[in-house]
Amino acid sequence: MNIRSHYPIMALLLMVFLCVPRLEAQLLKKLGKKAERAAERTIERRVERETEKKTDAALDSILEPGSKPGNPAPPPQTGDSPDQGSTQPAPPGNSKTTPQKQKLTIYTNYDFVPGSRTILYDDFSVDQLGDFPAKWNTNGSGEVVRLDDEPEKWLKLSNNTVFVPDLPETLPEDYTIEFDLITTGLDRSTSSTARLKLILDDNKAFRNGRQYAEMSLPFAQYTDAGVYVNNHFTDVTPLRNYIKKDVRNEMLRNAHIAVAANGPRFRVWVNERKIVDLPRFMSPGVPQYLKFQLQGMPSETKEQFVFITNLKVAEGGLDLRAKLLKDGGFSTTGILFDTGSDVIKPASYSILKNIADALQQESQMQVKIIGHTDGDGSDDSNLQLSIKRAEAVKEALTGEFSIDPGRLSTDGMGEKEPVASNDTSDGKAKNRRVEFKKQS
């Protein structure tokens, strides 16, 4: 056997043996880098989760003090017992407790401006528990309930049912709609078709009329089902879409819904977050009635329920500067206060900014701010509360918007000058207002 003939093979084997340690080292190095990157990603994900938890907790402590996010609402209580007392929306009541004031700038991006003239307000305070509310109509059923031991009353909505509030007048061209919404029992089994629909229609029948606009909030939890919008007008381009603005968390909590129709523009907010802004969606003056429809919810055996309360419909679009110049003043129910106090709610920022803009346009105008309350409580406590609220509005205009304090004076009338009856929740809501009068 010729040994020289095997030299190439032996040389090749020698090279392999010499390269194995180097290849092994390179392989281990690459694996080490991958493991290091994997560890880094794991740490990053864990830090993100912990940061999200702490951020959510911090936001909840600011925006919803005392609440526990994600906890379902307690089961409703129904019955035939008479009303044990009424609750008022902010600014209600006559408690003398004054909590620490909160800076208005917390909601500076919340540009919803509530209408100044209340058309309808209903908190079901005059309705008996277990009854259908007196100022509403329906093609199905519903009942007024209380949740746990809280004094507020809610309308429990039935599935596949239309609910029509009795408006004392048809909707104007510019208006706002607000209401509170709460749910129980929603989970991943809740259908993507489960929705609360708000309909602005040309008639008050239980079926949609010839011309209408509608928006629906989804209750599904397993996916972002989208906020549905749809219009049907003869003079407006048809629009139908599912807007992907994930509202699943909001639907699990007590949500405040705000809607503004200003000419053709249509906007919706959920808890100060704007979710819809359509510039050419409405046909001004055509929709005259408001309807609600609950659909797609499971049978009541699953205890998945939807409740609403504090419905407020108000005329908007007022030119505040023109009102001051031509009419000598105006009043608004859009400045909201904490219950029984002079602490202005942060959601009032937008209406205060509008008032400040009007005052800045007329830089020499002197204005008196006058507070008014409803008839609940004693005359003296209401008078003092109205004075303090007027002073709080002045402080906000001067501190937040740099209006010269020398231009503003304040007064309070308590319950002495009602603009509506204090025997109904609707009338009380109209009486709780702040008035601005031109002085020079």
C-alpha positions as CSV (number, residue, x, y, z in Angstrom):
1,M,0.0,0.0,0.0
2,N,1.4,3.4,-1.0
3,I,1.3,5.7,2.0
4,R,1.9,8.8,-0.1
5,S,-1.5,8.1,-1.8
6,H,-3.2,8.7,1.6
7,Y,-1.5,12.1,2.3
8,P,-4.5,14.1,1.0
9,I,-6.9,12.2,3.1
10,M,-4.7,12.6,6.2
11,A,-4.3,16.3,5.6
12,L,-8.0,16.7,5.2
13,L,-8.7,14.9,8.5
14,L,-6.0,17.0,10.3
15,M,-7.7,20.2,9.1
16,V,-11.1,19.0,10.3
17,F,-9.7,18.1,13.8
18,L,-8.0,21.5,14.0
19,C,-11.1,23.4,12.9
20,V,-13.6,21.6,15.2
21,P,-12.7,23.6,18.3
22,R,-12.9,26.9,16.4
23,L,-16.3,26.0,14.8
24,E,-17.5,24.8,18.2
25,A,-16.5,28.1,19.8
26,Q,-18.1,30.1,17.0
27,L,-21.3,28.1,17.4
28,L,-21.4,28.5,21.1
29,K,-20.7,32.2,20.7
30,K,-23.7,32.5,18.3
31,L,-25.9,30.5,20.6
32,G,-24.8,32.7,23.5
33,K,-25.7,35.8,21.6
34,K,-29.2,34.4,20.8
35,A,-29.7,33.4,24.4
36,E,-28.6,36.8,25.5
37,R,-31.0,38.5,23.0
38,A,-33.8,36.2,24.1
39,A,-33.1,37.1,27.8
40,E,-33.1,40.8,26.9
41,R,-36.5,40.4,25.1
42,T,-37.9,38.5,28.1
43,I,-36.8,41.2,30.5
44,E,-38.1,44.0,28.2
45,R,-41.6,42.3,28.0
46,R,-41.6,41.9,31.8
47,V,-40.7,45.5,32.3
48,E,-43.4,46.6,29.8
49,R,-46.0,44.6,31.7
50,E,-45.0,46.0,35.0
51,T,-44.9,49.5,33.6
52,E,-48.3,49.2,32.1
53,K,-49.7,47.9,35.4
54,K,-48.2,50.8,37.3
55,T,-49.3,53.4,34.6
56,D,-52.9,52.1,34.7
57,A,-53.0,52.2,38.4
58,A,-51.6,55.8,38.4
59,L,-54.1,56.9,35.8
60,D,-57.0,55.2,37.6
61,S,-56.0,56.9,40.9
62,I,-56.2,60.3,39.1
63,L,-59.2,59.9,36.8
64,E,-61.2,57.4,38.9
65,P,-60.1,57.8,42.5
66,G,-61.3,54.9,44.7
67,S,-62.3,52.7,41.7
68,K,-61.0,49.2,41.0
69,P,-60.7,48.8,37.2
70,G,-62.1,45.7,35.7
71,N,-64.4,44.8,38.6
72,P,-67.9,44.1,37.3
73,A,-70.7,46.2,38.6
74,P,-72.8,44.6,41.3
75,P,-76.1,42.9,40.4
76,P,-79.1,45.2,40.0
77,Q,-81.8,45.5,42.6
78,T,-85.4,45.8,41.4
79,G,-88.7,46.0,43.1
80,D,-91.9,47.9,43.7
81,S,-90.8,50.0,46.6
82,P,-91.3,53.8,46.3
83,D,-88.4,56.1,45.5
84,Q,-86.3,56.6,48.6
85,G,-84.7,59.8,47.3
86,S,-83.2,61.2,44.2
87,T,-79.7,61.9,43.0
88,Q,-78.6,64.8,40.9
89,P,-76.0,64.9,38.2
90,A,-73.1,67.2,38.7
91,P,-73.6,69.9,39.8
92,P,-76.2,68.6,42.2
93,G,-76.9,68.5,45.9
94,N,-76.2,70.7,48.8
95,S,-73.5,68.9,50.8
96,K,-71.1,71.4,52.4
97,T,-68.1,69.1,52.0
98,T,-65.5,70.7,49.8
99,P,-62.9,68.3,48.4
100,Q,-59.5,69.4,47.3
101,K,-59.6,71.2,44.0
102,Q,-58.3,69.6,40.8
103,K,-56.5,71.3,38.0
104,L,-58.6,71.8,34.9
105,T,-55.7,71.2,32.5
106,I,-55.9,67.4,33.1
107,Y,-58.4,67.2,30.2
108,T,-57.1,69.9,27.9
109,N,-57.4,67.6,25.0
110,Y,-61.1,66.9,25.7
111,D,-62.7,69.3,23.2
112,F,-66.4,68.3,23.8
113,V,-68.4,71.4,24.5
114,P,-71.8,70.5,26.0
115,G,-74.9,72.4,24.8
116,S,-75.8,75.5,26.8
117,R,-79.6,75.1,26.7
118,T,-81.0,71.8,28.2
119,I,-83.7,70.2,26.1
120,L,-84.1,67.0,28.1
121,Y,-82.6,65.6,31.2
122,D,-83.6,62.3,32.8
123,D,-82.0,60.4,35.7
124,F,-85.1,58.4,36.4
125,S,-85.3,59.8,39.9
126,V,-89.1,60.2,39.8
127,D,-89.7,56.7,38.4
128,Q,-90.6,53.7,40.6
129,L,-88.1,50.8,40.8
130,G,-89.2,48.0,38.6
131,D,-91.3,50.3,36.3
132,F,-90.6,51.4,32.8
133,P,-89.7,55.2,32.9
134,A,-92.6,57.5,32.3
135,K,-90.9,59.8,29.8
136,W,-89.8,56.9,27.4
137,N,-91.5,54.6,24.9
138,T,-90.4,51.1,23.8
139,N,-91.4,48.2,21.6
140,G,-90.2,45.7,24.2
141,S,-89.4,46.0,27.9
142,G,-87.1,47.6,30.4
143,E,-87.1,48.7,34.0
144,V,-85.7,51.2,36.4
145,V,-83.2,49.6,38.9
146,R,-80.6,50.5,41.4
147,L,-77.2,48.9,41.4
148,D,-76.1,47.5,44.8
149,D,-76.9,50.1,47.5
150,E,-76.1,53.2,45.4
151,P,-78.9,55.8,45.3
152,E,-78.6,56.4,41.5
153,K,-81.3,54.9,39.3
154,W,-80.6,53.2,35.9
155,L,-82.7,52.0,33.0
156,K,-82.0,48.3,32.4
157,L,-82.2,47.7,28.7
158,S,-83.7,44.6,27.1
159,N,-82.1,42.9,24.1
160,N,-83.5,43.5,20.6
161,T,-85.5,46.4,21.9
162,V,-85.8,50.1,20.9
163,F,-86.1,52.9,23.5
164,V,-87.3,56.3,22.6
165,P,-87.1,59.2,25.1
166,D,-89.9,61.8,24.9
167,L,-88.2,65.0,23.7
168,P,-90.2,68.1,24.5
169,E,-89.1,69.5,21.1
170,T,-87.4,68.2,18.0
171,L,-83.7,68.2,17.7
172,P,-82.1,71.5,16.5
173,E,-79.4,71.7,13.9
174,D,-76.6,71.8,16.6
175,Y,-77.0,69.7,19.7
176,T,-75.2,67.5,22.2
177,I,-76.2,64.2,23.8
178,E,-74.7,62.8,27.0
179,F,-75.4,59.7,29.1
180,D,-73.8,57.3,31.5
181,L,-73.4,53.6,30.6
182,I,-72.6,50.6,32.7
183,T,-72.5,46.9,31.9
184,T,-72.3,43.6,33.9
185,G,-71.1,40.2,33.0
186,L,-69.3,40.9,29.7
187,D,-66.6,38.3,28.9
188,R,-65.0,36.6,25.9
189,S,-68.2,34.9,25.0
190,T,-70.0,38.2,24.3
191,S,-70.8,38.3,20.6
192,S,-69.3,40.8,18.2
193,T,-72.9,41.7,17.3
194,A,-73.6,42.8,20.8
195,R,-74.0,46.6,20.6
196,L,-75.8,49.7,21.9
197,K,-77.0,51.7,19.0
198,L,-77.8,55.4,19.1
199,I,-80.1,56.5,16.2
200,L,-80.8,60.1,15.1
201,D,-84.0,59.7,13.0
202,D,-86.5,61.7,11.0
203,N,-89.4,60.0,13.0
204,K,-90.0,58.4,16.4
205,A,-91.3,55.1,15.1
206,F,-89.5,51.9,16.3
207,R,-88.1,51.3,12.8
208,N,-85.6,53.6,11.1
209,G,-87.2,56.2,8.9
210,R,-86.2,57.3,5.4
211,Q,-83.4,59.5,6.6
212,Y,-81.3,58.8,9.6
213,A,-77.8,58.4,11.1
214,E,-76.7,55.8,13.6
215,M,-73.7,54.9,15.7
216,S,-73.2,51.8,17.8
217,L,-70.8,50.9,20.6
218,P,-69.6,47.3,20.7
219,F,-69.6,45.1,23.8
220,A,-67.5,42.2,22.5
221,Q,-64.4,41.4,24.6
222,Y,-62.6,38.8,22.5
223,T,-61.9,41.3,19.7
224,D,-62.1,44.9,18.7
225,A,-65.4,44.8,16.9
226,G,-65.2,48.5,15.9
227,V,-67.5,51.4,16.4
228,Y,-70.2,51.2,13.7
229,V,-71.3,54.3,11.9
230,N,-74.0,54.5,9.1
231,N,-76.0,57.3,7.6
232,H,-78.8,57.5,5.1
233,F,-79.7,61.0,3.8
234,T,-80.7,62.2,0.4
235,D,-78.2,65.1,0.4
236,V,-75.2,63.5,2.1
237,T,-72.8,60.9,0.7
238,P,-73.6,57.5,2.2
239,L,-71.1,56.4,4.8
240,R,-70.8,53.0,6.5
241,N,-67.8,51.9,8.4
242,Y,-66.5,50.0,11.5
243,I,-64.0,52.4,13.1
244,K,-61.3,50.6,15.0
245,K,-61.1,52.5,18.3
246,D,-60.8,49.8,20.9
247,V,-63.4,50.5,23.6
248,R,-63.4,47.1,25.3
249,N,-61.9,48.4,28.6
250,E,-64.3,51.4,28.7
251,M,-67.3,49.0,28.2
252,L,-66.3,47.1,31.3
253,R,-66.4,50.2,33.5
254,N,-68.8,53.1,34.1
255,A,-68.5,55.0,30.8
256,H,-69.6,58.6,30.0
257,I,-70.7,58.9,26.4
258,A,-70.8,62.3,24.7
259,V,-72.1,63.1,21.2
260,A,-71.9,66.4,19.3
261,A,-73.8,67.2,16.1
262,N,-72.7,70.5,14.7
263,G,-74.1,71.0,11.2
264,P,-72.8,68.1,9.1
265,R,-70.1,67.2,11.6
266,F,-70.6,64.3,14.0
267,R,-68.3,63.4,16.9
268,V,-68.4,60.9,19.8
269,W,-66.3,60.7,23.0
270,V,-66.1,57.9,25.5
271,N,-64.7,58.9,28.8
272,E,-63.0,62.0,27.4
273,R,-61.5,60.0,24.5
274,K,-62.7,61.0,21.0
275,I,-63.5,57.9,19.0
276,V,-65.5,59.3,16.1
277,D,-65.0,62.6,14.1
278,L,-66.8,62.6,10.8
279,P,-66.9,66.0,9.0
280,R,-69.7,65.2,6.6
281,F,-72.0,62.7,8.2
282,M,-75.2,64.5,9.1
283,S,-77.9,66.4,7.2
284,P,-78.5,69.4,9.5
285,G,-82.2,69.8,10.6
286,V,-83.3,66.4,9.2
287,P,-82.9,64.1,12.2
288,Q,-85.5,65.2,14.8
289,Y,-85.7,62.3,17.2
290,L,-83.4,60.2,19.4
291,K,-83.6,56.5,19.8
292,F,-81.5,53.7,21.5
293,Q,-81.5,50.1,20.5
294,L,-79.8,47.2,22.3
295,Q,-79.0,44.2,20.1
296,G,-76.9,41.0,20.0
297,M,-76.8,40.4,23.7
298,P,-77.1,36.8,25.1
299,S,-80.1,35.6,27.0
300,E,-80.5,37.1,30.5
301,T,-79.6,33.7,32.0
302,K,-75.9,34.7,31.4
303,E,-76.5,37.9,33.4
304,Q,-74.9,40.2,30.8
305,F,-76.8,43.4,31.2
306,V,-76.6,47.0,30.0
307,F,-77.8,50.1,31.9
308,I,-78.0,53.8,31.1
309,T,-78.8,57.0,33.1
310,N,-78.3,60.7,33.2
311,L,-79.4,61.3,29.7
312,K,-79.0,65.0,28.7
313,V,-79.9,66.5,25.4
314,A,-78.9,70.2,24.9
315,E,-78.9,72.8,22.2
316,G,-75.4,73.7,21.2
317,G,-73.6,75.9,18.6
318,L,-74.3,79.2,20.4
319,D,-72.0,82.1,19.6
320,L,-71.1,83.2,23.1
321,R,-69.6,86.5,22.0
322,A,-72.7,87.4,20.0
323,K,-74.9,86.5,23.0
324,L,-72.9,88.8,25.2
325,L,-72.9,91.7,22.7
326,K,-76.5,91.4,21.4
327,D,-78.4,89.8,24.3
328,G,-76.3,91.2,27.1
329,G,-75.5,87.7,28.5
330,F,-76.1,84.0,28.5
331,S,-76.4,81.1,30.9
332,T,-74.9,77.6,30.6
333,T,-75.5,74.2,32.2
334,G,-72.3,72.9,30.8
335,I,-70.0,74.0,33.7
336,L,-70.1,70.9,36.0
337,F,-69.2,70.7,39.7
338,D,-68.5,67.9,42.1
339,T,-71.5,67.0,44.2
340,G,-72.4,69.7,46.7
341,S,-69.1,71.6,46.2
342,D,-67.5,74.5,44.2
343,V,-64.9,72.2,42.6
344,I,-65.2,72.4,38.9
345,K,-65.1,69.1,37.1
346,P,-62.1,68.8,34.6
347,A,-64.6,67.9,31.8
348,S,-65.7,71.6,31.9
349,Y,-62.5,72.7,30.4
350,S,-63.8,73.1,26.9
351,I,-66.8,75.2,27.7
352,L,-64.7,77.4,29.9
353,K,-62.2,77.8,27.1
354,N,-65.0,78.9,24.8
355,I,-66.1,81.5,27.3
356,A,-62.6,82.7,27.7
357,D,-62.2,83.1,24.0
358,A,-65.3,85.2,23.8
359,L,-64.0,87.4,26.6
360,Q,-60.6,87.8,25.0
361,Q,-62.3,88.9,21.7
362,E,-63.9,91.8,23.7
363,S,-61.0,92.7,25.9
364,Q,-62.7,95.8,27.5
365,M,-66.0,94.1,28.4
366,Q,-66.9,93.8,32.1
367,V,-68.8,90.6,33.0
368,K,-70.6,89.4,36.1
369,I,-70.7,85.7,36.9
370,I,-73.8,84.5,38.7
371,G,-74.2,81.0,40.2
372,H,-77.7,79.3,40.4
373,T,-78.7,76.1,42.1
374,D,-81.8,73.9,42.1
375,G,-84.3,73.8,45.0
376,D,-82.9,70.9,46.9
377,G,-81.6,71.9,50.4
378,S,-82.0,75.0,52.5
379,D,-82.1,78.5,51.0
380,D,-79.0,79.6,52.9
381,S,-76.9,76.6,51.9
382,N,-77.9,77.0,48.2
383,L,-77.1,80.7,48.3
384,Q,-73.6,80.1,49.7
385,L,-73.0,77.3,47.3
386,S,-74.0,79.4,44.3
387,I,-71.7,82.2,45.4
388,K,-68.7,79.8,45.8
389,R,-69.3,78.3,42.4
390,A,-69.4,81.7,40.7
391,E,-66.1,82.5,42.4
392,A,-64.6,79.2,41.3
393,V,-65.5,80.0,37.7
394,K,-63.9,83.4,38.0
395,E,-60.8,81.7,39.4
396,A,-60.6,79.3,36.5
397,L,-61.0,82.0,33.9
398,T,-58.3,84.1,35.5
399,G,-55.9,81.3,36.5
400,E,-56.2,79.0,33.5
401,F,-56.9,81.5,30.7
402,S,-55.3,84.7,31.9
403,I,-58.5,86.8,31.9
404,D,-58.0,90.0,33.8
405,P,-59.6,89.5,37.2
406,G,-60.6,93.2,37.3
407,R,-63.0,92.5,34.5
408,L,-65.0,89.9,36.4
409,S,-67.3,90.2,39.3
410,T,-69.3,87.4,41.0
411,D,-72.6,86.8,42.7
412,G,-74.9,84.0,43.6
413,M,-78.7,83.7,43.6
414,G,-79.1,80.2,45.1
415,E,-82.5,78.8,44.1
416,K,-84.2,82.3,43.9
417,E,-84.4,82.5,40.1
418,P,-85.4,79.2,38.6
419,V,-86.0,78.9,34.9
420,A,-87.9,75.6,35.3
421,S,-89.9,73.6,37.9
422,N,-87.8,72.1,40.7
423,D,-90.3,69.2,40.9
424,T,-88.7,67.2,38.1
425,S,-85.1,66.1,37.5
426,D,-85.3,67.8,34.0
427,G,-86.3,71.1,35.6
428,K,-83.6,70.8,38.3
429,A,-80.9,70.2,35.6
430,K,-82.0,73.5,33.9
431,N,-81.9,75.4,37.1
432,R,-78.3,74.3,38.0
433,R,-76.5,76.8,35.8
434,V,-73.9,79.6,35.6
435,E,-75.0,82.9,34.2
436,F,-72.7,85.6,32.5
437,K,-74.0,89.2,32.3
438,K,-72.4,92.0,30.4
439,Q,-71.7,95.0,32.7
440,S,-70.1,97.5,30.3
